[in-house]
Amino acid sequence: MSIYDQFASNIIKEQESIMGPLAWEQASKVTGLRVDIQAHTVNVEGNSKEVLEKLVAQYGRLFGPASREVCRDAIRSLLSQVAPDEIPAVLR
């Protein structure tokens, strides 16, 4: 599992704790994410930064700025594992 897969997984799971299964359904709509709702797994395909930005935007469309903060909190513990320029701007 790549660091970006971990970012996406953490974001979805954190959103799931707030909105339930809808979090996985919304993630499955994001181009560049391969989501297995049954297994609760996700893989980022393509430009990882762009895909993660799309994921955050998808939640933002539903729940506004608060959902972006939830996304940032979800990956905070992983940020030290990547260079700052590898982190999507929306998650900094």
Phi, psi and omega in degrees: 000126180284167178298326179289326173298319179294318177304308182299316180299314179298318180298312182297315181295323177293318176296324179298324180295340180262313188249001178076206185301340178304330180300317180290321179297317179294319179298325182293345178276351185275122177295129180101355174251129172258108187249130172251099185297321182295317183271352183057049176236155181214143176230134177270129180236138180092212181287104188302317181297317179295319181296316179295323177297320177295321179297313179298319179296323179299314178291324179298324178297326181277317191235006174073197185303329180299325180292329177294322177296321177298318179297315179298316179297325184296331184253358185310317183291345182261349188300329181291348182272355180226155177291146182306325180285352177267358181265127178304140183306323183294342181256001180281000000 
